[in-house]
């Protein structure tokens, strides 16, 4: 049995709009926890998703699998998806 459990994550780059004060607080929280703003947003959303029981129930329905993507996602060949896109892909 391995001593370490390695979880590989596949990251995508996504563009979202935030209220100016929310964006400022993301930056402030990132500084507070010594993390990147990307990590703060990712972990905060995962936290909310895991705590919302109604959302967890929704995920078990067929409707959840039919939701059209509204998030502007850009996928890249490397694992962190930063700096891997030509300007015309934005």
KOLPA-617698 format. One line per 3 residues: number of its first residue (from 1); their letters; for each residue x, y, z of N, C-alpha, C. Coordinates in nm, 3 decimals. Each point is the difference from the previous one (the first is absolute). Example, Ala and Ser with C-alpha at 12.3 -4.5 7.8 and 13.67 -1.06 7.14 Angstrom:
REM KOLPA-617698
1	as	1.319 -0.569 0.780 -0.089 0.119 0.000 0.090 0.120 0.000 | -0.035 0.105 -0.072 0.082 0.119 0.006 -0.077 0.109 0.073 $
//
This chain:
REM KOLPA-617698
1	xxx	0.085 -0.117 0.000 -0.085 0.117 0.000 0.090 0.124 0.000 | -0.031 0.100 -0.085 0.082 0.121 -0.005 -0.014 0.082 0.129 | 0.105 0.068 0.034 -0.003 0.087 0.118 -0.068 0.132 -0.029 $
4	xxx	0.001 0.042 -0.125 -0.062 0.126 -0.039 -0.117 -0.024 -0.093 | -0.103 0.077 0.019 -0.113 0.000 -0.093 0.009 0.126 -0.083 | 0.020 -0.015 -0.129 0.015 0.113 -0.089 -0.130 0.020 -0.076 $
7	xxx	-0.057 0.118 0.015 -0.122 0.035 -0.073 0.037 0.098 -0.109 | -0.016 -0.041 -0.123 0.029 0.089 -0.112 -0.125 0.081 -0.031 | 0.018 0.129 -0.015 -0.111 0.089 -0.032 0.017 0.049 -0.143 $
10	xxx	-0.109 0.014 -0.066 0.001 0.058 -0.134 -0.059 0.139 0.011 | 0.081 0.100 -0.026 -0.044 0.137 0.011 -0.039 0.054 -0.137 | -0.098 0.087 0.000 -0.040 0.074 -0.119 0.006 0.147 0.035 $
13	xxx	0.008 0.081 -0.099 -0.005 0.144 0.019 -0.142 0.045 -0.034 | -0.059 0.077 0.090 -0.137 0.047 -0.022 -0.007 0.149 0.026 | -0.080 0.066 -0.076 -0.017 0.144 0.015 -0.135 0.027 0.066 $
16	xxx	0.003 0.072 0.112 -0.124 0.037 0.069 0.006 0.148 0.034 | -0.116 0.058 0.016 -0.008 0.140 0.042 -0.039 0.001 0.147 | 0.068 0.086 0.078 -0.029 0.014 0.141 -0.030 0.145 0.030 $
19	xxx	-0.081 0.022 0.101 -0.020 0.134 0.052 0.137 0.051 0.046 | 0.025 0.127 -0.018 0.131 0.057 0.034 0.040 -0.028 0.145 | -0.094 0.014 0.092 0.032 -0.023 0.141 0.028 -0.149 0.026 $
22	xxx	-0.068 -0.089 -0.071 0.026 -0.143 0.014 0.140 -0.033 -0.049 | 0.039 0.055 -0.113 0.134 -0.024 -0.054 0.106 0.050 0.098 | -0.025 0.114 0.060 0.094 0.054 0.098 0.012 -0.093 0.121 $
25	xxx	-0.113 -0.053 0.046 0.002 -0.090 0.114 0.067 -0.133 -0.034 | -0.015 -0.046 -0.123 0.071 -0.122 -0.042 0.150 0.023 0.013 | 0.047 0.113 -0.049 0.143 0.033 0.011 0.043 0.011 0.146 $
28	xxx	-0.082 0.065 0.081 0.033 0.015 0.141 0.004 -0.135 0.072 | -0.097 -0.085 -0.031 -0.004 -0.131 0.064 0.119 -0.084 -0.044 | 0.037 0.011 -0.127 0.116 -0.073 -0.051 0.126 0.043 0.075 $
31	xxx	0.014 0.129 0.024 0.115 0.049 0.077 -0.007 -0.052 0.144 | -0.118 -0.002 0.056 -0.021 -0.044 0.138 0.041 -0.146 0.019 | -0.033 -0.086 -0.096 0.031 -0.144 0.012 0.126 -0.040 -0.076 $
34	xxx	0.068 0.097 -0.058 0.124 -0.026 -0.075 -0.025 -0.100 -0.114 | -0.099 0.030 -0.081 -0.036 -0.085 -0.113 -0.027 0.089 -0.120 | -0.022 -0.063 -0.114 -0.035 0.077 -0.119 -0.149 0.031 0.000 $
37	xxx	-0.037 0.103 -0.074 -0.142 0.034 -0.014 -0.074 -0.116 -0.067 | 0.065 -0.069 -0.094 -0.061 -0.115 -0.065 -0.035 -0.108 0.103 | 0.093 -0.026 0.092 -0.024 -0.102 0.103 -0.115 0.041 0.091 $
40	xxx	-0.007 0.128 0.035 -0.108 0.048 0.086 -0.135 -0.022 -0.066 | -0.013 0.038 -0.126 -0.127 -0.016 -0.070 -0.035 -0.148 -0.014 | 0.097 -0.083 -0.039 -0.024 -0.143 -0.016 -0.045 -0.065 0.131 $
43	xxx	0.072 0.026 0.108 -0.033 -0.062 0.129 -0.131 0.054 0.055 | -0.027 0.129 -0.018 -0.125 0.058 0.049 -0.120 -0.062 -0.071 | 0.010 -0.014 -0.131 -0.111 -0.060 -0.074 -0.018 -0.147 0.038 $
46	xxx	0.109 -0.073 0.012 -0.012 -0.141 0.042 -0.062 -0.012 0.138 | 0.034 0.092 0.089 -0.058 0.000 0.134 -0.152 0.022 -0.006 | -0.040 0.102 -0.076 -0.144 0.029 -0.012 -0.074 -0.117 -0.063 $
49	xxx	0.056 -0.055 -0.108 -0.065 -0.113 -0.067 -0.018 -0.118 0.094 | 0.102 -0.028 0.081 -0.007 -0.118 0.089 -0.096 0.021 0.116 | -0.023 0.124 0.042 -0.086 0.029 0.115 -0.146 0.020 -0.037 $
52	xxx	-0.029 0.022 -0.126 -0.137 0.026 -0.044 -0.071 -0.133 -0.027 | -0.082 -0.042 0.093 -0.068 -0.131 -0.012 -0.097 -0.005 -0.118 | -0.069 0.110 -0.025 -0.092 0.002 -0.114 0.078 -0.016 -0.131 $
55	xxx	0.116 0.064 -0.009 0.082 -0.013 -0.120 0.050 -0.143 -0.014 | 0.040 -0.062 0.109 0.046 -0.138 -0.005 -0.112 -0.093 -0.048 | -0.122 0.027 0.042 -0.115 -0.078 -0.048 -0.022 0.024 -0.149 $
58	xxx	0.013 0.125 -0.042 -0.017 0.034 -0.142 0.101 -0.075 -0.086 | 0.124 -0.012 0.049 0.104 -0.069 -0.078 -0.034 -0.145 -0.030 | -0.089 -0.057 0.078 -0.040 -0.140 -0.019 -0.112 -0.015 -0.101 $
61	xxx	-0.051 0.110 -0.053 -0.112 -0.005 -0.093 0.049 0.000 -0.145 | -0.083 -0.049 -0.092 0.036 0.005 -0.142 0.016 0.144 -0.052 | -0.073 0.095 0.059 0.010 0.139 -0.045 0.141 0.056 0.020 $
64	xxx	0.069 -0.045 0.102 0.135 0.051 0.027 0.096 -0.036 -0.113 | -0.023 -0.112 -0.062 0.087 -0.044 -0.109 -0.032 0.069 -0.133 | -0.113 0.071 -0.005 -0.042 0.065 -0.123 0.020 0.152 0.002 $
67	xxx	0.064 0.051 0.102 0.020 0.145 0.013 0.100 0.047 -0.105 | -0.038 0.101 -0.074 0.090 0.058 -0.100 0.106 0.083 0.071 | 0.121 -0.005 -0.049 0.110 0.074 0.061 -0.018 0.150 -0.023 $
70	xxx	-0.001 0.076 0.109 -0.007 0.145 -0.008 0.135 0.064 0.033 | 0.089 -0.079 0.055 0.133 0.048 0.037 0.090 -0.001 -0.122 | 0.074 0.107 -0.019 0.092 0.009 -0.113 0.130 -0.072 0.037 $
73	xxx	0.009 -0.126 -0.038 0.114 -0.085 0.036 0.093 -0.014 -0.119 | 0.129 0.010 0.029 0.103 -0.023 -0.100 0.086 -0.115 0.050 | 0.009 -0.104 -0.078 0.080 -0.116 0.039 0.133 0.005 -0.072 $
76	xxx	0.104 -0.043 0.070 0.133 0.003 -0.058 0.071 -0.132 0.016 | 0.113 -0.014 -0.067 0.073 -0.126 0.005 0.075 -0.024 0.130 | 0.034 0.107 0.075 0.075 -0.024 0.123 -0.091 0.007 0.120 $
79	xxx	0.050 -0.050 0.114 -0.085 -0.023 0.115 -0.055 0.125 0.068 | 0.072 0.114 -0.009 -0.053 0.116 0.071 -0.069 0.100 -0.090 | 0.004 -0.021 -0.129 -0.076 0.077 -0.100 0.038 0.147 -0.005 $
82	xxx	0.107 0.041 0.064 0.041 0.141 -0.007 0.100 0.019 -0.112 | -0.018 0.105 -0.076 0.095 0.036 -0.102 0.008 -0.094 -0.117 | -0.104 -0.079 -0.024 0.008 -0.098 -0.108 -0.094 0.033 -0.115 $
85	xxx	-0.049 0.122 -0.007 -0.095 0.035 -0.103 0.050 0.116 -0.082 | -0.024 -0.009 -0.127 0.030 0.113 -0.088 -0.109 0.105 0.021 | 0.029 0.128 -0.023 -0.099 0.105 0.023 -0.131 -0.022 -0.073 $
88	xxx	0.004 -0.062 -0.117 -0.125 -0.019 -0.074 -0.094 -0.102 0.065 | 0.050 -0.077 0.097 -0.085 -0.097 0.069 -0.084 0.064 0.110 | 0.032 0.123 0.035 -0.075 0.068 0.105 -0.119 0.059 -0.063 $
//
